[in-house]
Amino acid sequence: MIKLLKSLTVYKWIVLAVLGLVFIQSMADLYLPTLMADIIDKGVVVGDTAYIWKIGGIMLLVAAFGAVASIIASFYSSKAAMGFGRDIRHKVFKHVEQFSLQDFDQFGTASLITRTTNDITQVQQVVIMMLRMVVSAPIMLVGGIIMAVSKDAKLSLVIVLTMPVLVGAVLLIMYKGVPLFKTVQTKLDQLNLVLRENLTGIRVIRAFNREKQEKVRLQKANKELTDVSIKVNKVMAFLMPVMMLVMNITVVLIIWFGGIRIDGGSMQIGDLMAFIQYVMQIMFALVMASMMFIMVPRAAVSANRINEVLNTKPTALNEGTKLANKERGTLEFDHVSFSYPGAEESALSNITFQAKSGEITAIIGGTGSGKSTLVNLVPRFYDVTSGTIRVNGIDIRESSQDEVRSKIGFVPQKALLFSGTIKENIRFGKQDATEEEIKLAARIAQAEDFIGKMDEGYNSVISQGGSNVSGGQKQRLSIARALVRKPDIYIFDDSFSALDFKTEANLREALKGETQNATTIIVAQRVSTVADADQIIVLDKGEISGIGKHEDLLENNDVYREIVESQLSEEEIA
């Protein structure tokens, strides 16, 4: 919590101003009961109307001064807290952007969303309260006690008797409630996870008529969150009644014993009225402090969750060597092995090969053979467990993620488009791409025809997730996005699967001219896609079963021959 609050140093002058204004407000509140006592004892009791008007006017000025200070303090405390929340959100987002997929897997997307929204909001709310109460509560407590004792020291013994009861009740309630706050946040993570899966997977859910089952699943997660929240609120609900009970008992005792002291001539009526006001201020100071004690532990849980993210050093973060162009477009795997965190077996074992500039390297294998895992290691979505990957002759772990990825044009297995125009989606690969570069990339990706048929052409709007274009159109736009980048290495992770054979053939032919000065890595399921490659890497259970050209592998590699025979007829193979 303290580590996060250091971010408030940016707003130090605003914070100091708020603290000063809160101090003025508190002093005004402490001065009012004394003025009221004067009005009663020196004005009302003796019938001095002029004195009543005089002190009454001073009371109005003091009250107005305190109110203005309170309003300005509220405005600036909110401004500082909102700015603090904005800065932390930006900091978390910027940090998470550097995460590898391995780091994402550690937290989970749903949890990261909760931490960036709900958890930061919890801390933000506490910052507002702290700025208002961290000065006000102690001043009102200490000042109230001093003023009460100055009015009547013996009557102050009533406070000494009741305050420990109130403090004890607050501590007991905190002891019971605080451990539940972490559970609330965990259950909120789970609810967000289920809700996110239902929203993103709505088509699959409806296709398999799983609406009822998913509804039950959501209700379960929702009920678990509700039950824990109710449990917390039941514990916290005791706080206010206990406080009001103690406060009212205290006031009754003060009036009882104060009446006795007035009757004995040891105290004036005005002083008793002021004493009651000061006791109320003391009690409300304790109420404010208890509210802080309730909210701070919950915010501390949220702060710890935020710090977990900020303290996680991205596994692939490095600010080292730049990837020189002396071996432009070369990719080398040197005895590379990789295991997913927590997995019992390696996803890849002892992978060694070299892909040269101007050549097409195809990767083929059965489902689960490790094809996508292999290409995900190149842009450092994951870092290798052992071995070395070199881009342009340099170990990618010696370079930053930005440097490595600037050399790669990556087309993922699942085509993803962003809301915006077609032009903006293609330009996502290169921010300063010209109109000519965008159109050339679309032409090579075989996307020009369908773009031309749209009403707005390249300015046609793509819906969120590309829901208003077909799967094949999404893939071609994803390919255009990579082509406009003009990288050293092109990686196509099963990127032609949604294309018909004619479009795929035209695309591969067009790619030859565009990629002649770069390395091309193609992951594919179709034999027709990889048959013309300069080298084909056959993966089987995470290991290389064979490397060579189509004809050589067909003759000498059993795994490749099985794949070919499962897709082509004997005449086509011949």
N, C-alpha and C positions, 0 to 999 in steps of 0.2 A: 504493500500500500504506500509506504513512504517513498519507495523507489519511483512509483508512478507520479506521486505528488510533486516530485522534483520538476516535472514538466510545467508546473505552475509558475516557475521562476520567470518565464516569459511575460507573465502578467503580474510581476511583483509590485508595480506601482498601483495597479488597480486593486490588488489584494490589500496593500497597505492603506489605500484610501477607504476600502470597505471596512477594514478593522478600525480605522479612526472614526468612521461614521457610526459604526456599531457601538463604539465606546461612548460617543456623544449621546446616542439614543439611550444607552443603559444608565448613564449619569442623570439624564433627564427623568427617566422612570423612577430612579431612586430619590430624586429631589421632590417629586410631586407629593408623596405622603406627608413629608415634613411641612410643606406649605398647607396641606389640608388640615393638619393638626393645629397650625397657627390660626387658620380661619375659624375653626371650632372653638379653640380656647380663648383667643383674643378678639374674635369677632362675633360669633354666634352667641356664646355664653354671656358676654357683657353687652350685647346688642349694638356693637359698633359697625353700622352699615358701611361707612366709608372704608373701614379696614377690610371688610369682606370684599368690596369692589376692587380695592387695590391689590390684595393678595390673589383674588380670583383672576384678575387681568394677568398677573405674573404667571399664574398656573396655566392659563390659556397660551401664553407665549412659550412657556417651557414645553407644554404638550405639542404645540405646533412645530417647534424647533426639533423635538424628538421625532415627530411624524415625518417631517421632511427628510431628516437624516436616515430614517428607516426606509423610506421609499427609494432614495438614491442608493443606499446600501444594497437593497434588493435588486435594483437594476444592474449595478456593477458586479454583484456577486453572480448573478445569472449570466452576465456577459463573460466573466472569467471562466465560469464552469462550462458553459457551452463551447467556448474556445478551447478549453482543456480537452473536452470530449472529442471535438473535431480533430485536434492534434493527435490524440492517442489513436483514433480510428485510422487516420492517415498513416501513422507510424506502424500500426499493426498490419494494415493492408500492404504497405511498401515492403515490410519484412516478409510477409507471407508470400509475396510475389517471387521472392528469391528461393523459396522452398523447392526441394526436389520432390518428385512424386512419393518418395519414401517418407519425407517429412509430412506430406499431406496425409499419407496413410496412418501416421502416428496419431494424428488428432482426429481426422475425419472431417469431411466438408461441413456437415451439419453443426458439429461442435465449433468449428472456426467461425461459422456465421453467427452462432449464439454469442461467442466471445467478442466478436466485433460489434455486435448490436446490443443485446441485453446486458451483458457484463459491463460494458463501457458505460451504458446508461445508469446502471446501479452506482458505479463509482462517481459519475457525474452528479447524480442527485445528492450524494453524500458530501461532495465538494461544496455544493450550494449551502447545505445545512451547516457544514463546518465553518464556512466563511461568516455565516450569520451567528452561529452559536458558540464557536470556540472562544470568542471574546465575551459575548453576552452572558452566557451561563455562569462562568466563574465570577464575573463582576457582580451579577445579580445575587449570586449565592453569598460571596464574601461581603459585598456591600450591604446586602439585606441583613446579614447577621450583625455586622457592626452597627448599623442604624437601629436595629431592634434592641440590641444590648444597650445602646446609648439612651433609648427611651425608658427601658426598665430591665435592669440586669437580672433581677430575681424571676421575673416572668419569662425570661429567656430560657429558663430551665425546662420549660414545656417543650421547646424545640429540641433540646438535648435528649429528651426522652423519646420523641417521635421520629426524629431523623434516622437513627439506626434501624428502626423498623422498616422505613421506606427504602433505605439503601440495601438492606438485607433482601427485601422482596425483589428489587431490581436485579441483584446479583443472582438470585435463585432462578428467576425467569430467564435470564441470559444463559445460565448454565444448561437449562433444559432446551432452549430454543436455538442457540448458535449452531450446534452440530447438524441441525436439520437444514440449515441454509445451503450447505454444500449439496445435500441430497436433492434439494429443489432445483438447483442449476443442472445437476446430472439428469434429472427427469425431464427438464426442459430441452436438453440436448437430444434426448431420446424422442421426444415429441416432434422436434424439428426434423429429425432424421426420417421418421415415419411419414410425416407430412410432405417432406421434400421428395421422397421416393414415390409417393402417391401422385404428386403433381407432375413429376418428370416422366413417370411410367404409366400415365393414364391410358395411353393407347394399348399397351400390353395388358393392363388390368381389364379393360373393356373387352379386348379380343378374347380373353380367356374367362370372361364372366366371373371375375374375382372381386367384384365391387363389395359384396357382402362380407367376404373374409377380410378385405382390407379395411372395411368400416369397423369391424370388430377389433382389428389390430390397432387402429387409430384410437378407438374408444378405450382400449386397454391402456395405451400410453397416456392418454388424456386423463384417465381415472387415476393412474399412479401419480401423476403430477398434482392433480386436484387433491388427492388424499394427503400427500405430504404437505401441500400448501395449507390445507385446512388444519393439519396437525400443528404446523408452525403458528398459524393465526390463533388457534385455541390457546396455545401457551402464551402468546403475546397479548391475547385479549384480557388476560388476568391483570396486566400491568396497569391499565388506566383505572379500573375499579378499585384496585388496591391503593393506588395513589390518591384517588378522590376520597376514599374512606379515611385514609391517614390524614389527609388535609382537613377534612371536615371535623374529625375528632380533635385535631390540633386546634382548630378555630373555636370549637365548643369549649375546650379546656382553657384557652386564652380568655374567652369572654367570661367564663366562670370565675377563674382566679383574678382576672383583671377587674371584674365587678367588685370582688372582695377588696382589692387594693384601692379602687376608687372610693369605695365606702369608708375605707380607713384613712383616706386623705393622702395616700402614698402615690397616687397617680391621677392624672387629669384625663377627661373623656377624650380629648383630641389625641393625646398620646396613645391611648388604647386603640383608637381607630387607625392611627398611623402604624402602630405595632401589628395590628391584624393585616394591614396592607403589606408590610415588610415580610411577614411570615408567608403570605400568599406568594410574594415574589421569590422568597427562598424555595418554597415548594415547587413553583413553576420552573425555577432554575434547575431543580433536581429532575423535573419532568423532561425538560429540554435535554439535560445530560443523559437521561435514560433513553430518550429517543435516539440520541447519538450512539449510545451503547448498543442499541438494537440494530441500527442501520450500518454502523461501522463494521461489525463482524461480517454481516452479509456482503458489504462492499469489499471487505478484506478477502473473502472467498473469491469474489469476482476478480479482484486485483491479482490474486495469485494465479488465476486461470489466464489472465491477460499476460502476466509476466512469464508464465510457462511458454507461451507462444514467442514472446520477445526474447526470452533467454535461450530459445532453441536455435543453435547455430546451424544455418542451412548446410546440409552435408556436402553440397556441391559448390559451396561458396569459396571463391578464390579470386584474388586480384593479381594474378601472376603474369606469365609470359603471354605476349601477343602471338597469335598464330600467323607466322610469316607466310608469304606466298611463293617462297623458293621451291616448294614442292606442291604447288597449287592443285587442290582437288584430290589429294591422296588420302586414303583411309586405310588404316592398318589395325588389325586385331592381333595382339600378341599374347597367346596363352591366357585368354580372358575366361574367367569363371564368374558366375553371379548367382546369388541366392536371395530370394525375397526375405525380408525380416520375419523371423519366426517359422520359416519353412523348413521341413525336415530334409528335403532333397534340393540339390542345385537346379536352378532353371536352365543354366548354361554351364558347360564344362569344357575347359581347354579349347576355346575357339581361337583358331589362328588362320588368318587369310589377309590378303592385301588387295585393295581396289584402286586402280590407277585412273588418272585423269583421261577423259575421252572414252572410257570403257563403261559397259553396262554390266553390273554384277547383280545377278538375280538370286533370291533366296526362296527356296521351296521346301516344303515338308508337311507332314500331317498335322492335324489339329493338336495343339499343346506341345509342339516340338520346340518352341522357343523363338519363332521368327520375329514376332512383334517385340518380345523382350530384348532381342539382339539389337534392333534398330532404335529402341528407346534408350539404349546406353550411349548412343552417339551424341545426342543433344544434352546429355547429362540429366535426363529425367530421373535416372538412377545412376549411382556410381558403382563401378565394378567391385566385386568382392576380392578378386585377385587378377593379376595380369595388367596389361596396358592397352589403351586405345589411343592411337595417334592420328591427328588430323593435320595435314600439311607437315608431317614429320615431327610434330610436337605432342607430348602427352597432354590430353585434354584436362587432366586434373591439375596441371600447372597453369591453366588459364581460367579466367572467369567464365561464368555461364554465358554472359552477354557476348564475350569474344567468340566462344565456341559456336553459339547459336547464330551469330552473324554470318558464319560461313556455310550455314545449312538451310536448304529449302525443304521443309518437312510437310508431307501430306499425310495426315493421320488416317488410320483405318476407318474411323467414324468421322465422316465429313461434318464439320461444324461451321455454320455461318452466324454472323452477328446481325442484330437489327440495324438497319441502315440501307443505303443504296448498294447496287451491284458494284459501282465504282469504288465506294468506300470499303467494301469487302475485299476487292482485289488489291486496293492500295494498302490494306492491312499488312501486306508483305513488305511494302516499301513506301514509307510515308510521303516521300517526295517524288513518287512515280509520275511521269508525264502522261497526258492523254494517249500519246502514241504507244508508250510502253504498256499501258493498261490494255489497249486494244490488241497489241501484238500478243500479249500473254493470253488473252481470251481466245484469239485466233488459233494459237498453238494448242490450247487446251480444248479445242473443238466446242467452245462455248459461244462463239460469235453468232451462230445461226439463231439459237433460241433467244439470245439477248436482243438481236435485231427485231424479233417478232413481238417483243414486249412494247407496250405503249410508250413508255418513257426511256426505252433503251438502257443505257448504262446508268441512268438516274432512276431506274425502277427500284421500288422499295422492297427489301427482303424482310419478311416477318421474323420475329424472335425464333432462333433455332432453324431458320430457313424452311418454315412449315408451308410456305406458299410456292415452293419449287420442288421438283421431283428428286429422288435420290441420285439419279445420274447427273442432273443439273448441278446439284450440290457438290458432287465429286469433281465435276469439271471446273466449277468456280474455285474450289479448294486447290486444284492443281494450278489454275491461273494465278492464285495468290502466292504460290511457291515460285512460279516461273518469273513473276515480275521482280522478284528479289535478286535474280541472277547470282546465285550462291556458288560456292566451290563444290558443294556436294548436294545432290538431290536425293531425297529419300521418299519413296512411294510405298507406304505400308498398305498393301492390298487395296490400292487406290483406284483400280480399274474394274473392281468387281461388279459395280452397278451399271457398267457400260456394255452396250451390245458389241458384238465381235467387229462389226464394220467401224464403229466409232473408235473402238480401242485400237484397231489397226491403223487408222488415220492418225490417231493421237501419238502412237509410238513412232510412226514415220516422221511426224512433225517434230517430235522431241529430239530426234537424232541430230538435226542441225543446230538446235538450241543448246544441247548439252555436250557438244563435241569438245569443249574446253573444261568440262567438269566431270566429276565422278557421279554415276547414277546407280543408286541401290534400289532394286525393285523387289518387294515382297509380294508374292502372288500364290494363288491356289491353282490357277489355270496353267497347264503346260504350254498352251499356245502363247501365253504372255512371256514366258521365260525362254522359249526355244531358241530365239535369235540372240540371246545374251552372250557377251564375250566370255563370261564364266558363270556357272551355276553352282551355288552352294546348297547341298542337300542336308537338311537338318533332321535328326531323328533322336527324340528324347533328350534334347538339349546338347547333343554332340554333333559334330560334323561327320556325316556318313560318306560324303564324297564331294570333290570339287572338280569341275571340268566343263566341257562343252556338251551340248545336248546329245550328240551322237556317241561320244565317249561314255557318258554316264548311262545312256540307254543300253550300251553293250556291257558295261562293267559294274554297274551299281544296282543292286537288287531293290533298294528302297525307291530309287528314282524310277526304275522299270515298273514297279507296282503302281506308282502314281500315274505314269503315262498310260499303262494298260487299263487303268480304271476310268480314264477320260477319253482315250482315242481308240478307234477301231484298228484292226490289223492292217487295213489298207492305208489308213492315215499314218500309222507308225512306220510302215514300209516306205 
